[in-house]
Amino acid sequence: MQVFTRTGHATEESLGLRALGDLPASQRLLVEEHLTSCRPCRGRLREVLQFVDLLRVLSAASRKSGC
């Protein structure tokens, strides 16, 4: 898996896996280090985390309602 794009930003895949807590440790360290100095990637990660949170809320609500 490619962690960074050719332009030096974290890939969507690496940010998604980071948001889910599934990014392997060695890659997670690289992404975390990158996030300290890259505002666009921090912003995108924030968006992905919000989306993941929304999916978790919807999933829980669906389970409660029996759908």
Secondary structure as GFF3:
##gff-version 3
##sequence-region A 1 67
A	DSSP	alpha_helix	12	20	.	.	.	ID=ss1
A	DSSP	alpha_helix	25	35	.	.	.	ID=ss2
A	DSSP	alpha_helix	39	65	.	.	.	ID=ss3
###
